[in-house]
Amino acid sequence: MRVLAVGSMYPPHFEGGYELVWRSAVRHLRERGHTVRVLASDYRAERPDPEIAEDPDVHRDLRWYWRDHKVVRLGPRTSLQLERHNARVLRRHLSDFAPDVVAWWAMGAMSLSMIEIVRGYAVPAVGLVHDRWMLYGPDVDGWLSGARRLGPLAGLLGSVARVPTRLELGRAARWLFSSDALREEVVSAVSLSDTGVARPGIEPDLFPAAPETEWSGRLLYLGRIDPPKGIANAVRAVASVPGASLEIVGTGAAWHQAELRDLARELGVADRVQFRGQVPRAQLAAVYAAADAVVFPVLWEEPWGLVPLEAMAVGRPVVATGSGGSAEYMRHDENCLIFRPRDDPAALAAAVERLAADAALRGRLRENGFRTARRHTEDAFNEAVAKELEEVAGR
């Protein structure tokens, strides 16, 4: 089976865990004997993870509507140039590589016309949906959003430009969502006839259990640095918990990191809030082990959430909002502490103080966390993806 895997960021040039999920699935397919070509955006990380080697047959030729951690609004002419470029690149790979199936991955801020091009070629496809790009994507896609304003003339424009001006996701692929919560949210707004759920998991060997430690108030946030992640509330919570400290590990919007630094200074806890930047994947287990608890204070409906599962595998208690897909494996007082309301730093602080005062609670969360992590593995996800692609390719 020949698989063309298309998406935005592909390791080692990436910023989050779901790109690593994509890479793992690609490697699994190759180990099963399939031929996989990766077609990704031209994004280049300033400091790619030195421990992640560049995979073979990866083509970073696509342009997208995203720069410096935000969507860019392009004019009509620039959008047309971008879309024509991507259409030429995609058609060349469809012709030269001749895939049996296309796998769509992260498509936020990407040219969604490519999905229509593949449908026009009658190549079967499977889409792995790990965020809400189906809801926001058509609006940030400068080409499709502009074409909508033309009404009936949009079809004529598409014919002349040789770039589709409509998007029929329901007929384009079988769509696999990272959680039931995400699937229900998207399906309520987008007409999709063929959907399923494939929940990402962790690599157990990469996150071995660490010994228990005495509580010293060391909190960890690990992940992308963006406002919806709720990191500001974690900083505010630290300010109200005597002796607590917070390590922020990850990359993202530089402007938001500056806001967080300013907030820590305003609250008088700049010496208790540390920014560490990106950490090589092989060192993440040690980062988790050095913490007393991991905070997952997301403000949005998280599509799934790998960080809590990694923390549970290492044996560190999790304090979280339990929103969106993460609610499908988080159980308050069993494998984590859930604080509500999610936008209240006082609620987060109270949960941390409760954890600090109760060693038995920490032990219970640790043991149940181990069980939860064992149920959600990378291998299980990769097997599910491979079987879906093989089935769709064989139709």
C-alpha positions in Angstrom: 0.0 0.0 0.0 1.3 3.4 -0.9 0.2 6.2 1.5 0.5 9.9 0.9 0.4 11.6 4.4 -0.4 15.3 4.2 -0.4 17.8 7.0 1.2 21.0 8.4 4.2 20.5 10.8 6.2 17.3 10.8 9.0 16.5 13.2 11.7 17.5 13.9 10.1 20.8 12.8 7.1 20.9 15.1 5.7 22.4 18.3 3.3 19.9 19.9 2.6 16.3 20.7 0.3 15.5 17.9 3.0 16.0 15.3 4.9 13.2 17.1 1.7 11.1 16.9 1.8 11.6 13.1 5.4 10.6 12.9 4.9 7.5 15.0 2.0 6.4 12.7 4.1 6.9 9.6 6.9 4.8 11.1 4.5 2.1 12.1 3.1 1.9 8.6 6.6 1.6 7.2 7.4 -1.2 9.6 4.3 -3.0 8.3 5.8 -2.9 4.8 3.8 0.0 3.4 5.4 2.8 1.4 4.7 6.2 2.9 5.5 9.7 1.6 5.0 12.7 3.8 4.0 16.1 2.3 4.2 18.9 4.9 4.3 22.7 5.1 7.5 24.6 4.7 7.6 25.4 8.5 11.0 25.3 10.0 11.5 25.4 13.8 14.2 27.7 15.1 15.7 24.8 17.2 14.4 21.4 16.0 14.8 18.6 18.4 18.4 17.3 17.8 17.4 13.8 19.0 14.7 13.4 16.3 16.3 12.5 12.9 14.7 13.7 9.6 12.7 10.8 8.2 13.1 9.7 4.6 10.7 10.8 1.8 9.5 14.0 3.6 8.7 16.9 1.4 8.2 20.3 3.1 6.9 22.1 0.0 3.5 23.3 1.0 2.7 26.9 1.9 0.1 27.8 4.5 -1.8 30.6 6.2 0.3 30.7 9.3 3.3 32.6 10.5 4.8 33.3 13.9 2.1 31.3 15.8 -0.8 33.1 14.2 -3.0 33.0 11.1 -2.0 35.5 8.4 -4.6 37.2 6.3 -3.4 37.3 2.7 -4.8 39.4 -0.1 -6.6 37.8 -3.1 -3.6 37.7 -5.4 -1.3 36.3 -2.7 -3.9 33.7 -1.7 -4.2 32.6 -5.4 -0.5 32.3 -5.7 -0.3 30.2 -2.6 -3.2 27.9 -3.7 -1.8 27.5 -7.2 1.6 26.5 -5.7 0.0 23.9 -3.4 -2.2 22.6 -6.1 0.8 22.1 -8.4 2.8 20.4 -5.6 0.0 18.1 -4.7 -0.9 17.1 -8.2 2.8 16.3 -8.9 2.9 13.9 -5.9 -0.4 12.3 -6.8 1.0 11.7 -10.3 4.5 10.7 -9.4 3.8 8.7 -6.2 0.4 7.3 -7.3 -0.9 6.7 -3.7 -3.4 4.0 -2.9 -4.8 6.2 -0.1 -4.2 9.7 1.3 -4.0 10.3 5.0 -4.9 13.9 6.1 -3.3 15.0 9.4 -3.2 18.5 10.9 -5.0 20.7 8.4 -5.5 23.9 10.3 -4.4 27.0 8.3 -3.6 24.7 5.3 -5.0 24.9 1.8 -8.3 22.9 2.2 -8.7 23.0 -1.6 -6.2 20.1 -1.6 -8.9 17.9 0.0 -11.1 18.6 -3.0 -8.3 17.9 -5.4 -7.7 14.5 -4.0 -11.4 13.8 -4.1 -11.4 14.8 -7.8 -8.6 12.3 -8.4 -10.9 9.6 -6.8 -8.1 8.6 -4.4 -9.6 7.2 -1.2 -8.7 9.1 2.0 -8.7 8.9 5.8 -8.4 12.0 7.9 -7.0 12.1 11.4 -8.7 15.0 13.2 -7.0 16.2 16.4 -8.3 19.7 16.7 -11.2 21.8 15.4 -9.8 22.7 12.0 -13.0 21.6 10.3 -14.8 24.4 12.1 -12.2 27.2 11.9 -10.3 26.1 8.8 -12.6 27.4 6.1 -12.6 30.8 7.7 -8.8 31.1 7.9 -8.3 29.7 4.4 -7.9 32.9 2.4 -8.9 31.2 -0.8 -12.1 29.5 0.3 -13.3 32.3 2.5 -12.8 34.7 -0.4 -14.5 32.4 -2.9 -17.6 32.3 -0.6 -18.1 36.0 -1.1 -18.3 35.5 -4.8 -21.4 33.4 -4.6 -22.3 31.7 -8.0 -19.2 33.2 -9.6 -16.9 31.1 -7.3 -17.2 28.0 -9.6 -16.1 30.0 -12.6 -13.1 31.3 -10.7 -12.2 27.8 -9.7 -12.3 26.6 -13.3 -10.1 29.4 -14.5 -7.6 29.1 -11.6 -7.7 25.3 -11.6 -8.1 25.5 -7.8 -11.4 24.2 -6.2 -13.5 26.9 -4.6 -15.8 24.5 -2.7 -15.2 22.0 0.1 -17.3 18.9 0.7 -15.7 17.2 3.7 -18.5 14.7 4.0 -17.7 13.1 0.7 -13.9 13.5 0.9 -12.7 10.9 3.4 -13.4 8.7 6.4 -12.7 11.0 9.4 -11.2 9.6 12.6 -11.4 11.9 15.6 -9.1 11.9 18.7 -12.1 11.7 21.1 -15.9 11.3 21.1 -16.2 14.9 22.4 -14.4 16.3 19.4 -16.4 14.2 17.0 -19.7 15.2 18.5 -18.7 18.9 18.4 -17.7 18.8 14.8 -20.5 16.6 13.5 -23.0 19.0 15.1 -21.8 21.7 12.7 -20.4 19.8 9.7 -22.2 17.1 7.7 -20.0 14.0 7.8 -21.3 10.6 6.9 -18.3 8.4 7.7 -16.6 9.0 11.1 -14.9 7.1 13.8 -12.7 7.6 16.9 -9.0 6.8 17.2 -7.6 7.9 20.5 -3.8 8.8 20.6 -1.7 7.2 23.2 1.8 7.4 24.7 4.9 5.3 24.3 5.3 3.5 27.6 9.0 2.8 27.2 9.6 6.6 26.9 7.8 7.3 30.2 8.8 4.8 32.8 7.5 5.0 36.4 9.6 7.2 38.7 9.9 6.8 42.4 7.6 8.7 44.7 9.1 11.9 46.3 8.3 14.1 49.3 6.1 17.0 48.4 8.0 20.3 47.9 5.6 22.3 45.8 7.2 21.9 42.4 4.5 22.2 39.7 5.0 21.6 36.0 3.2 22.9 32.9 4.4 21.1 29.8 3.0 21.9 26.3 2.4 24.7 23.8 2.5 28.2 25.1 -0.8 29.8 24.0 -3.6 31.7 25.9 -6.2 28.8 25.6 -3.8 26.6 27.6 -4.6 28.5 30.8 -1.0 29.0 31.9 -1.8 32.4 33.3 -4.1 30.9 35.8 -1.3 28.5 36.9 1.0 31.5 37.5 -1.7 33.2 39.5 -2.3 30.0 41.5 1.4 29.8 42.4 1.2 33.3 43.7 -1.4 32.3 46.3 0.2 29.0 47.4 3.2 29.6 49.7 6.3 27.7 48.7 4.9 26.6 45.3 6.9 27.0 42.1 6.1 26.5 38.5 8.2 25.3 35.6 6.9 26.0 32.1 8.3 23.7 29.5 7.5 24.2 25.8 7.4 26.7 23.0 4.7 28.8 21.3 3.7 32.4 21.0 6.6 34.6 22.1 4.2 37.4 22.8 2.3 35.3 25.3 5.4 34.1 27.0 6.3 37.8 27.5 2.8 38.3 29.0 3.4 35.5 31.4 6.8 36.8 32.5 5.2 40.2 33.1 2.4 38.6 35.1 4.9 36.7 37.3 6.7 39.9 38.0 3.5 41.8 38.8 2.5 39.1 41.2 5.9 39.0 42.8 6.7 35.4 41.9 9.2 35.9 39.0 11.7 33.9 41.1 9.2 31.0 41.4 8.2 30.8 37.7 10.8 29.3 35.4 10.6 29.1 31.6 12.6 26.2 30.1 11.8 26.1 26.4 11.7 23.0 24.3 13.1 19.8 25.9 14.4 16.9 23.8 11.8 14.1 23.7 14.2 11.6 25.4 14.5 13.9 28.5 10.7 14.4 29.1 10.4 11.6 31.6 13.0 13.2 33.8 11.2 16.5 33.5 8.0 14.9 34.7 9.8 13.0 37.5 11.4 16.2 38.8 7.9 17.7 39.5 5.6 17.0 42.4 2.5 17.5 40.3 1.6 18.4 36.7 -1.0 21.1 35.9 -3.2 20.9 32.8 -5.2 24.1 33.2 -6.6 24.4 29.7 -9.4 26.9 29.2 -10.7 25.4 25.9 -12.4 22.1 25.2 -9.2 20.1 24.8 -9.6 17.6 21.9 -7.8 14.9 23.8 -4.6 15.6 25.9 -1.4 13.6 25.9 0.4 15.4 28.6 -1.8 14.1 31.5 -1.3 10.6 30.2 2.5 11.0 30.1 2.5 12.4 33.7 0.3 9.5 34.9 2.7 7.0 33.3 5.6 8.5 35.2 3.6 8.5 38.4 3.0 12.2 38.9 -0.4 13.4 40.0 -2.3 15.7 37.6 -4.4 18.8 38.4 -6.6 19.6 35.5 -9.8 21.2 34.2 -10.9 17.9 32.7 -12.4 19.6 29.6 -13.3 18.2 26.3 -11.8 14.9 25.3 -9.6 14.7 28.4 -12.8 14.1 30.4 -13.0 10.7 28.7 -10.1 9.3 30.8 -9.9 11.7 33.7 -11.7 10.8 36.9 -11.8 13.3 39.8 -10.3 11.9 43.0 -9.4 8.7 41.3 -6.6 9.4 38.8 -6.5 13.2 38.9 -7.9 16.3 40.6 -10.3 18.3 38.5 -10.8 21.9 39.5 -13.8 24.1 38.6 -14.5 26.6 37.4 -11.7 26.3 34.9 -11.0 30.0 34.7 -10.6 30.4 38.5 -7.0 30.4 39.7 -8.2 30.1 43.3 -9.8 26.8 42.4 -6.5 25.5 40.9 -4.7 26.8 44.0 -7.1 25.0 46.3 -6.6 21.7 44.4 -2.8 22.1 44.7 -3.0 22.8 48.4 -5.2 19.7 48.9 -2.7 17.6 47.1 0.1 19.0 49.1 -1.6 18.1 52.4 -2.7 14.6 51.6 0.0 12.0 50.9 -2.6 9.2 50.7 -4.4 11.1 48.0 -1.2 11.5 46.0 -0.6 7.8 46.3 -4.1 6.9 45.1 -3.8 9.2 42.1 -0.5 7.7 41.3 -1.7 4.1 41.3 -4.8 4.8 39.3 -2.9 7.0 36.9 -0.6 4.1 36.1 -3.7 2.0 35.1 -5.1 4.8 33.0 -1.8 5.3 31.1 -1.6 1.6 30.3 -5.0 1.7 28.6 -3.9 4.4 26.1 -0.7 3.4 24.2 0.9 4.6 21.0 0.9 1.1 19.6 -2.8 0.7 19.9 -3.4 4.0 18.1 -1.0 3.1 15.4 -2.6 -0.2 14.8 -6.0 1.4 14.6 -4.8 3.9 12.0 -3.0 1.3 9.9 -6.1 -0.9 9.8 -8.3 2.0 8.8 -6.0 3.0 6.0 -5.7 -0.6 4.7 -9.5 -1.0 4.8 -10.2 2.2 2.9 -7.4 1.6 0.4 -8.9 -1.9 -0.3 -12.4 -0.7 -1.0 
